[in-house]
């Protein structure tokens, strides 16, 4: 009943300047059903899945011809008809958004864009829960809780990478987890390095804003709008440049190292949907011959050539452009809806005379006299 009354007041408040149409809830529901898959595709498929494939793909695989795993999908060779049969295309699959999309569709249809979604959701919920529990301990900051939670979930994070780069399987992601001890031994350092990069990316803008004495919006007091001045332009530019530098020079490289180390934990009996050098140019020795069975951080980065770095950053630029364009298209739909759904409130009560009993009094055959009120208060303080 309380929630219903709040909704009713939101639509029938006589003191509001504007009121919403009775169709607003239905339009919001339709927009949610329409745009939720788009947000999921942009944030998960383009934002996480595509870059992960690019980080793992071998740019110089042995000669092969991709075979479609989905009977309704065309062969990937159509993207490069000049390539002879039995030879790989001149460019890696992940060098093109279109080629990557065709690859995923060839595996299991369009739903392949959401492969690994279940372990990703489980990982996100578990990490948030563990972080909250650890941060509840006195004197333990939240960012420390994030690190500990990531280390505890090392095997779940690794199995998400495996689910992304391998064909569909009937096995549950839980049964595909690498042993926790081995996953921790392999990924503890890349997880730590990536955590440092993410922490710097999260806190550096606020530290610089504080050093520049910039007004910062406080979420606990949303009504207080910061006042801005002319120097904010160059200060904001400096903060933006520093943040981008951290993202491109620290966050992305540490993520590449982490993902490639996690991919090296893939069991030898599992195939991949992209060319994948399991030996990392001979750097990885199997456990049966006395090796660790996974690649080190240094070797994971050393075996990622310059061309792959360029391809990855171009992919991020393409994803950013597609995301911005998608948001603009969604805004082109939502903004006109707002104009159609919001109208001026005809029942709004006008404020009373703020001058009280004061004012000019005109008497017959006498000059006008002004009578001040002892109860005068500025408007808004009644």
Backbone torsions as a table, in degrees:
resi	resn	phi	psi	omega
1	UNK	NA	-38.4	-179.7
2	UNK	-63.8	-43.2	179.1
3	UNK	-64.9	-38.9	179.6
4	UNK	-64.9	-38.1	179.5
5	UNK	-67.7	-35.0	177.8
6	UNK	-65.9	-42.5	177.8
7	UNK	-62.7	-41.1	179.4
8	UNK	-62.5	-41.3	179.1
9	UNK	-66.0	-34.9	-179.7
10	UNK	-64.2	-29.6	-177.3
11	UNK	-99.6	-12.9	-174.9
12	UNK	-128.0	19.2	-178.9
13	UNK	-71.2	116.5	-178.3
14	UNK	-74.0	-11.8	-178.9
15	UNK	-92.6	-6.5	-179.0
16	UNK	-80.8	147.6	177.3
17	UNK	-70.6	-31.8	-177.0
18	UNK	-129.4	155.8	177.2
19	UNK	-128.1	154.8	179.6
20	UNK	-96.4	148.9	176.6
21	UNK	-68.8	155.8	178.9
22	UNK	-67.8	-15.2	178.9
23	UNK	-86.5	-1.7	-175.9
24	UNK	-58.8	-46.7	179.4
25	UNK	-58.7	-38.8	-179.8
26	UNK	-67.1	-41.6	179.5
27	UNK	-65.0	-39.7	177.9
28	UNK	-62.6	-42.0	178.8
29	UNK	-62.9	-44.5	179.9
30	UNK	-63.9	-42.4	178.7
31	UNK	-63.0	-39.4	179.1
32	UNK	-63.3	-47.1	179.3
33	UNK	-64.0	-30.4	-178.5
34	UNK	-80.8	-41.4	-171.6
35	UNK	-95.5	-19.6	-179.9
36	UNK	-58.4	-46.9	175.9
37	UNK	-62.1	-32.0	179.0
38	UNK	-67.3	-45.2	177.3
39	UNK	-60.9	-41.0	179.5
40	UNK	-64.2	-42.0	179.5
41	UNK	-65.0	-42.5	-178.3
42	UNK	-68.2	-45.2	-174.4
43	UNK	-79.5	-39.9	-175.7
44	UNK	-92.9	-57.8	-174.6
45	UNK	-65.9	-57.4	-178.7
46	UNK	-75.0	-37.4	-174.2
47	UNK	-79.3	-28.4	-175.6
48	UNK	-122.2	-48.3	-172.4
49	UNK	-69.0	-50.3	-179.4
50	UNK	-59.0	-49.0	178.9
51	UNK	-62.1	-34.9	178.8
52	UNK	-63.0	-42.1	176.2
53	UNK	-62.0	-38.8	179.7
54	UNK	-67.8	-33.6	179.9
55	UNK	-70.4	-26.7	-175.3
56	UNK	-97.2	-28.2	-172.2
57	UNK	-62.0	136.5	176.0
58	UNK	-83.2	119.4	-177.2
59	UNK	-73.0	-16.1	-178.5
60	UNK	-127.9	66.8	-178.6
61	UNK	-78.4	165.2	173.0
62	UNK	-66.8	160.9	-177.1
63	UNK	-61.3	130.8	178.6
64	UNK	-161.2	164.9	175.2
65	UNK	-121.0	118.5	-178.9
66	UNK	-58.7	133.7	179.0
67	UNK	-110.2	129.1	-178.6
68	UNK	-69.0	132.0	175.3
69	UNK	-93.8	-1.4	-178.7
70	UNK	-121.4	118.8	-169.8
71	UNK	-63.8	-22.7	-177.8
72	UNK	-92.1	-3.4	-175.9
73	UNK	-99.5	148.3	178.6
74	UNK	-79.8	160.9	-180.0
75	UNK	-69.4	148.5	178.1
76	UNK	-67.8	-15.8	-179.4
77	UNK	-65.0	-16.4	179.4
78	UNK	-65.6	-23.1	179.5
79	UNK	-70.0	-20.0	179.5
80	UNK	-141.6	75.4	-175.4
81	UNK	-64.4	-17.4	-179.1
82	UNK	-77.0	-15.5	-177.6
83	UNK	-73.8	130.3	-179.5
84	UNK	-66.6	154.1	179.2
85	UNK	-64.7	136.2	179.2
86	UNK	92.5	-3.7	177.3
87	UNK	-115.8	147.4	179.6
88	UNK	-76.3	157.0	-179.3
89	UNK	-67.7	160.7	-174.8
90	UNK	-69.7	-22.8	-178.5
91	UNK	-118.7	148.1	174.4
92	UNK	-61.3	154.4	-178.1
93	UNK	-61.4	-40.0	-174.1
94	UNK	-78.5	4.0	175.1
95	UNK	-75.9	-8.2	-179.4
96	UNK	-135.8	133.6	175.8
97	UNK	-63.2	-38.0	-178.9
98	UNK	-66.4	-43.3	179.3
99	UNK	-65.9	-38.6	177.8
100	UNK	-65.0	-40.9	177.6
101	UNK	-62.3	-43.3	179.1
102	UNK	-63.7	-37.0	176.7
103	UNK	-60.9	-48.7	-178.1
104	UNK	-64.9	-41.6	178.9
105	UNK	-63.9	-35.4	-179.8
106	UNK	-68.5	-20.6	-178.8
107	UNK	-79.6	-53.3	-177.4
108	UNK	-154.2	33.1	178.7
109	UNK	81.5	-172.1	-176.5
110	UNK	-63.9	-27.0	179.1
111	UNK	-61.9	-16.4	178.3
112	UNK	-65.2	-17.9	175.9
113	UNK	-66.6	-15.7	-178.7
114	UNK	-115.1	24.0	177.5
115	UNK	-63.2	142.3	-179.0
116	UNK	77.9	9.1	-175.7
117	UNK	-67.6	-36.5	-179.3
118	UNK	-65.0	-52.8	176.1
119	UNK	-63.4	-29.9	177.6
120	UNK	-65.8	-42.5	178.3
121	UNK	-65.7	-43.4	178.5
122	UNK	-62.0	-41.0	-180.0
123	UNK	-64.9	-42.0	-179.0
124	UNK	-65.2	-45.0	-179.8
125	UNK	-65.9	-43.8	-178.8
126	UNK	-65.1	-41.3	-179.4
127	UNK	-66.0	-42.2	178.6
128	UNK	-63.6	-43.2	-179.0
129	UNK	-65.1	-48.3	-179.3
130	UNK	-64.3	-38.2	178.1
131	UNK	-62.4	-42.7	178.8
132	UNK	-64.5	-39.9	-179.9
133	UNK	-66.7	-45.4	-178.6
134	UNK	-68.6	-40.4	-179.6
135	UNK	-69.0	-17.6	177.6
136	UNK	-72.3	-16.1	176.6
137	UNK	-70.0	132.8	-178.6
138	UNK	-55.8	140.6	176.0
139	UNK	69.7	12.5	177.6
140	UNK	-107.3	111.0	-179.7
141	UNK	-67.4	160.4	-178.3
142	UNK	-65.2	-38.1	-178.3
143	UNK	-67.0	-27.3	173.7
144	UNK	-70.8	-38.5	175.9
145	UNK	-61.7	-35.5	177.6
146	UNK	-63.6	-42.3	178.5
147	UNK	-63.2	-48.9	-178.2
148	UNK	-63.4	-39.9	178.3
149	UNK	-63.9	-40.5	179.1
150	UNK	-64.8	-38.2	178.1
151	UNK	-67.4	-39.8	179.1
152	UNK	-67.3	-27.1	-177.9
153	UNK	-103.3	26.8	-176.4
154	UNK	-60.4	-40.6	-178.0
155	UNK	-70.7	-34.4	178.0
156	UNK	-68.3	-39.9	178.3
157	UNK	-64.3	-38.2	179.3
158	UNK	-67.9	-40.4	-177.6
159	UNK	-69.3	-25.6	174.2
160	UNK	-64.3	-43.5	177.2
161	UNK	-61.6	-41.2	179.1
162	UNK	-63.8	-39.4	179.5
163	UNK	-66.4	-29.6	-178.5
164	UNK	-76.2	-38.2	-171.0
165	UNK	-96.9	-1.8	-177.8
166	UNK	-113.6	159.4	177.1
167	UNK	-65.5	162.8	179.7
168	UNK	-59.9	147.9	178.8
169	UNK	-142.0	155.2	178.4
170	UNK	-83.0	-9.7	178.7
171	UNK	-71.4	143.3	176.8
172	UNK	-73.2	153.7	-179.5
173	UNK	-64.3	-27.9	-178.9
174	UNK	-65.7	-37.5	179.9
175	UNK	-75.8	-14.6	-178.7
176	UNK	-94.3	0.7	-177.7
177	UNK	-63.6	135.4	170.5
178	UNK	-70.4	156.8	178.4
179	UNK	-53.9	136.6	-175.6
180	UNK	-58.5	-40.2	-178.2
181	UNK	-63.4	-44.2	-179.3
182	UNK	-68.7	-41.4	178.7
183	UNK	-63.5	-39.6	179.0
184	UNK	-67.0	-43.5	180.0
185	UNK	-62.2	-37.4	-176.4
186	UNK	-78.4	-37.3	-168.8
187	UNK	-110.8	0.1	-176.3
188	UNK	-62.2	-42.2	179.9
189	UNK	-70.5	-48.6	176.9
190	UNK	-62.8	-33.6	175.3
191	UNK	-63.8	-42.7	179.6
192	UNK	-64.0	-45.2	179.9
193	UNK	-64.0	-41.2	179.6
194	UNK	-67.5	-35.4	177.5
195	UNK	-64.4	-41.2	177.2
196	UNK	-60.7	-45.1	-179.4
197	UNK	-63.0	-44.1	179.7
198	UNK	-66.5	-37.1	179.1
199	UNK	-66.4	-42.0	176.4
200	UNK	-63.2	-41.6	179.8
201	UNK	-65.1	-30.6	-177.4
202	UNK	-80.4	-37.1	-171.7
203	UNK	-100.9	-22.1	-177.2
204	UNK	-59.9	-44.8	178.9
205	UNK	-58.2	-38.5	179.7
206	UNK	-71.0	-38.0	178.3
207	UNK	-65.4	-42.0	178.2
208	UNK	-67.4	-39.1	178.0
209	UNK	-62.8	-38.7	177.1
210	UNK	-68.3	-39.7	178.6
211	UNK	-66.3	-33.5	178.1
212	UNK	-84.7	0.7	-178.8
213	UNK	58.1	40.3	177.2
214	UNK	-85.5	141.5	176.1
215	UNK	-68.1	133.8	-177.6
216	UNK	-116.9	130.8	178.8
217	UNK	-67.5	131.5	-178.2
218	UNK	-100.9	114.9	-178.6
219	UNK	-61.5	-27.3	179.7
220	UNK	-73.8	-16.0	177.5
221	UNK	-132.7	70.5	-172.5
222	UNK	-65.5	-20.4	-178.6
223	UNK	-75.3	-18.3	-179.1
224	UNK	-86.2	103.7	-179.0
225	UNK	-86.3	125.6	-179.2
226	UNK	-63.6	146.4	176.6
227	UNK	-88.8	138.8	-175.5
228	UNK	-112.8	157.0	179.5
229	UNK	-135.4	178.3	-173.5
230	UNK	-69.0	-23.3	-178.1
231	UNK	-79.6	-4.2	-177.6
232	UNK	-67.5	-24.3	-177.0
233	UNK	-60.6	-57.9	-177.1
234	UNK	-71.9	-31.5	178.1
235	UNK	-67.3	-42.3	176.7
236	UNK	-64.1	-34.9	178.2
237	UNK	-65.3	-42.3	179.0
238	UNK	-61.9	-44.7	-179.8
239	UNK	-62.9	-41.4	179.6
240	UNK	-63.7	-43.5	-179.7
241	UNK	-64.0	-43.5	178.8
242	UNK	-63.4	-41.6	179.6
243	UNK	-64.2	-43.2	177.9
244	UNK	-64.0	-38.4	178.1
245	UNK	-62.9	-41.0	177.7
246	UNK	-64.1	-41.3	-180.0
247	UNK	-63.3	-47.4	-174.1
248	UNK	-80.5	-30.0	-175.6
249	UNK	-98.0	-18.9	-177.8
250	UNK	-123.6	-53.0	-174.3
251	UNK	-64.8	-51.3	-178.2
252	UNK	-64.4	-48.8	179.0
253	UNK	-60.0	-41.5	179.3
254	UNK	-68.0	-32.2	175.6
255	UNK	-68.9	-38.8	176.6
256	UNK	-59.9	-46.1	179.2
257	UNK	-60.9	-44.6	-178.4
258	UNK	-63.5	-48.2	-176.8
259	UNK	-64.1	-41.2	-179.2
260	UNK	-69.5	-36.2	174.4
261	UNK	-65.3	-42.8	177.9
262	UNK	-63.3	-38.6	178.8
263	UNK	-65.6	-30.8	179.8
264	UNK	-67.7	-15.3	177.4
265	UNK	-84.0	-0.8	-179.2
266	UNK	-62.5	130.6	178.4
267	UNK	-58.2	146.9	-175.8
268	UNK	-68.1	-17.2	-178.7
269	UNK	-88.8	3.0	179.7
270	UNK	-105.0	130.7	178.1
271	UNK	-83.6	169.0	178.0
272	UNK	-124.5	156.9	-179.4
273	UNK	-88.7	-6.2	177.1
274	UNK	-128.8	157.4	175.3
275	UNK	-59.3	129.3	-174.2
276	UNK	-140.8	119.7	178.0
277	UNK	-85.3	98.2	-176.7
278	UNK	-66.7	-27.6	-178.2
279	UNK	-84.8	-9.4	-178.1
280	UNK	50.7	56.4	179.5
281	UNK	58.1	37.7	177.3
282	UNK	82.3	6.6	-178.3
283	UNK	-78.1	-24.6	-176.2
284	UNK	-99.7	126.1	175.6
285	UNK	-106.8	132.9	-179.8
286	UNK	-61.9	157.9	-179.8
287	UNK	-65.9	-32.1	-175.9
288	UNK	-65.6	-20.8	178.2
289	UNK	-106.4	15.0	176.7
290	UNK	94.1	7.2	179.1
291	UNK	-85.8	175.3	179.1
292	UNK	-75.5	-29.4	-178.8
293	UNK	87.1	7.0	176.6
294	UNK	-151.8	161.5	-177.1
295	UNK	-88.6	150.0	176.6
296	UNK	-84.9	167.6	179.5
297	UNK	-60.6	-44.5	-178.5
298	UNK	-62.1	-46.2	-178.8
299	UNK	-70.5	-31.8	178.0
300	UNK	-62.8	-37.0	178.2
301	UNK	-81.4	-35.4	-178.2
302	UNK	-67.4	-29.7	-179.0
303	UNK	-91.7	8.6	175.8
304	UNK	-103.4	97.4	-169.9
305	UNK	-68.8	169.0	-178.5
306	UNK	-60.0	-39.0	179.8
307	UNK	-61.8	-33.4	178.7
308	UNK	-71.7	-35.9	175.6
309	UNK	-62.4	-45.7	179.7
310	UNK	-61.6	-43.7	-179.9
311	UNK	-62.4	-39.1	-179.0
312	UNK	-67.2	-45.7	-178.7
313	UNK	-67.8	-35.4	174.9
314	UNK	-65.2	-37.7	176.8
315	UNK	-61.3	-43.8	177.7
316	UNK	-61.5	-39.5	178.9
317	UNK	-64.8	-41.2	177.9
318	UNK	-64.8	-42.8	178.8
319	UNK	-62.2	-41.9	177.8
320	UNK	-61.2	-43.8	-179.7
321	UNK	-64.3	-43.8	178.7
322	UNK	-63.7	-39.6	-180.0
323	UNK	-64.4	-46.4	179.5
324	UNK	-62.4	-44.1	179.6
325	UNK	-62.6	-39.7	179.0
326	UNK	-65.1	-42.0	178.4
327	UNK	-64.0	-38.1	178.4
328	UNK	-65.4	-40.2	178.0
329	UNK	-65.1	-40.2	177.8
330	UNK	-66.7	-38.6	177.3
331	UNK	-65.1	-33.9	178.2
332	UNK	-65.6	-20.1	176.4
333	UNK	-92.1	-41.8	-173.8
334	UNK	-73.7	-41.4	-176.9
335	UNK	-60.8	-48.4	175.4
336	UNK	-60.5	-33.6	177.0
337	UNK	-61.0	-41.2	179.7
338	UNK	-62.4	-41.2	179.0
339	UNK	-65.2	-32.1	179.8
340	UNK	-80.4	-27.9	-175.1
341	UNK	-92.7	-20.8	-177.1
342	UNK	-106.3	133.2	177.9
343	UNK	-139.2	164.1	178.5
344	UNK	-67.6	145.0	-178.0
345	UNK	-83.4	111.3	-179.2
346	UNK	-76.1	-14.5	-176.9
347	UNK	-100.1	9.4	-178.6
348	UNK	-65.6	133.6	179.4
349	UNK	-80.1	129.5	179.0
350	UNK	-76.8	146.1	-179.7
351	UNK	-64.9	148.0	179.5
352	UNK	-69.4	167.4	179.2
353	UNK	-61.7	112.1	-175.8
354	UNK	-73.7	-9.4	-178.1
355	UNK	-88.2	1.7	179.3
356	UNK	61.4	-128.1	-179.3
357	UNK	-97.9	7.4	-179.1
358	UNK	-81.1	164.5	177.4
359	UNK	145.6	178.9	-179.8
360	UNK	-85.4	136.2	177.3
361	UNK	-118.0	127.7	-178.6
362	UNK	-107.8	120.9	177.8
363	UNK	-106.5	147.7	-179.2
364	UNK	-64.7	132.4	177.9
365	UNK	62.6	19.0	178.5
366	UNK	-131.4	156.8	177.5
367	UNK	-70.7	148.6	178.9
368	UNK	-63.0	141.3	179.0
369	UNK	-122.4	148.3	-179.9
370	UNK	-108.2	128.1	-179.5
371	UNK	-113.6	115.3	-179.5
372	UNK	-83.5	146.8	-179.8
373	UNK	-95.8	138.2	178.1
374	UNK	-76.5	-12.6	-176.8
375	UNK	-106.1	21.0	-178.8
376	UNK	-65.7	132.5	176.6
377	UNK	-137.2	144.8	176.5
378	UNK	-61.2	153.1	-178.2
379	UNK	-63.0	134.4	179.5
380	UNK	99.1	-4.7	179.8
381	UNK	-116.7	21.6	179.1
382	UNK	-75.9	NA	NA
